[in-house]
Amino acid sequence: MIPSNHLLISFYDYLVLSIDYLAYIADIVETWLNFLIFFVLYLKCKIKKLEKYNSSLKKSCSNQNCVVCLQEKSSILLMPCKHLCCCQKCFDLMRKKERNVVNKLLQKIYSQTKTIRKIKE
């Protein structure tokens, strides 16, 4: 026959072990929660940096004038390089001109973009 005293001790030990296990689980959950809080803060910081970069790109794109006439806004996207560098008027003129005239215009564009790049650096 098992003494009743032994059952009470076992039940008490079980409760202590359960409480210790729950405390261990709580520590793990708290650690993960802290990690997630810091990760969310890190992501918010990254989002702010990307938004700032995005707004600077929008400003630089909106201020981009045609590199041929320097008066109109650039509206023609050249493929496959995807440069947005000339307006519709200049693009139409380049398409109608002879090859050597177009080459001269393209050289002008290239020299101006090199100058702009040097100024930005």
C-alpha positions as CSV (number, residue, x, y, z in Angstrom):
1,M,0.0,0.0,0.0
2,I,1.3,3.5,-1.0
3,P,1.3,6.0,1.8
4,S,-0.8,9.0,1.1
5,N,2.1,11.2,2.1
6,H,4.0,10.0,-1.0
7,L,1.2,10.9,-3.3
8,L,1.1,14.5,-1.9
9,I,4.8,14.9,-2.4
10,S,4.6,13.5,-6.0
11,F,1.8,15.9,-6.8
12,Y,3.7,18.8,-5.2
13,D,6.8,17.8,-7.2
14,Y,4.7,17.7,-10.3
15,L,3.3,21.2,-9.6
16,V,6.9,22.5,-9.0
17,L,8.1,20.9,-12.3
18,S,5.1,22.3,-14.1
19,I,5.7,25.8,-12.7
20,D,9.4,25.5,-13.6
21,Y,8.5,24.4,-17.1
22,L,6.0,27.2,-17.5
23,A,8.6,29.7,-16.4
24,Y,11.1,28.2,-18.9
25,I,8.4,28.6,-21.7
26,A,7.7,32.1,-20.5
27,D,11.4,33.0,-20.8
28,I,11.5,31.6,-24.4
29,V,8.4,33.5,-25.3
30,E,9.8,36.7,-23.8
31,T,13.1,36.2,-25.7
32,W,11.2,35.8,-29.0
33,L,9.0,38.8,-28.2
34,N,12.1,41.0,-27.6
35,F,13.6,39.7,-30.8
36,L,10.4,40.5,-32.7
37,I,10.2,44.0,-31.2
38,F,13.8,44.8,-32.2
39,F,13.2,43.3,-35.6
40,V,10.1,45.5,-36.1
41,L,12.1,48.5,-35.1
42,Y,14.9,47.5,-37.5
43,L,12.3,47.1,-40.4
44,K,10.7,50.5,-39.6
45,C,14.2,52.1,-39.8
46,K,14.8,50.4,-43.1
47,I,11.4,51.6,-44.4
48,K,12.2,55.2,-43.5
49,K,15.5,55.0,-45.3
50,L,13.9,53.5,-48.4
51,E,11.1,56.1,-48.3
52,K,13.7,58.9,-48.1
53,Y,15.7,57.3,-51.0
54,N,12.5,56.9,-53.0
55,S,11.5,60.6,-52.5
56,S,15.0,61.7,-53.6
57,L,14.7,59.6,-56.7
58,K,11.3,61.1,-57.5
59,K,12.8,64.6,-57.1
60,S,15.7,63.8,-59.3
61,C,13.5,62.3,-62.0
62,S,11.0,65.2,-61.9
63,N,13.8,67.7,-62.3
64,Q,15.4,65.9,-65.3
65,N,15.4,68.1,-68.4
66,C,16.1,67.0,-71.9
67,V,19.9,66.6,-72.4
68,V,19.6,67.9,-76.1
69,C,17.7,71.1,-75.8
70,L,17.9,71.5,-71.9
71,Q,14.5,73.2,-71.9
72,E,11.8,70.6,-72.0
73,K,11.2,67.8,-69.5
74,S,12.6,64.4,-70.5
75,S,9.7,62.2,-71.7
76,I,11.3,59.5,-74.0
77,L,12.6,56.3,-72.5
78,L,15.4,54.9,-74.6
79,M,15.5,51.1,-74.9
80,P,17.2,48.8,-74.0
81,C,19.2,51.1,-71.7
82,K,16.1,52.7,-70.1
83,H,17.6,56.2,-70.0
84,L,15.0,58.9,-69.7
85,C,17.0,61.7,-71.3
86,C,15.3,63.5,-74.1
87,C,12.0,65.2,-74.9
88,Q,9.5,64.3,-77.6
89,K,10.6,67.2,-79.9
90,C,14.3,66.3,-79.8
91,F,13.5,62.6,-80.2
92,D,11.4,63.3,-83.3
93,L,14.2,65.5,-84.7
94,M,16.8,62.7,-84.1
95,R,14.6,60.2,-85.9
96,K,14.2,62.4,-89.0
97,K,17.9,63.5,-89.2
98,E,20.6,61.7,-91.1
99,R,22.8,59.2,-89.2
100,N,25.8,61.5,-88.8
101,V,23.6,64.3,-87.3
102,V,22.1,61.8,-84.9
103,N,25.6,60.6,-84.0
104,K,26.6,64.2,-83.2
105,L,23.5,64.6,-81.1
106,L,24.2,61.4,-79.2
107,Q,27.8,62.6,-78.7
108,K,26.4,65.8,-77.2
109,I,24.1,63.8,-74.9
110,Y,27.0,61.5,-73.9
111,S,29.3,64.5,-73.1
112,Q,26.6,66.2,-71.1
113,T,25.9,63.1,-69.1
114,K,29.6,62.7,-68.3
115,T,29.6,66.3,-67.1
116,I,26.6,65.8,-65.0
117,R,28.1,62.7,-63.5
118,K,31.3,64.5,-62.6
119,I,29.3,67.3,-61.0
120,K,27.3,64.9,-58.9
121,E,30.4,63.0,-57.7
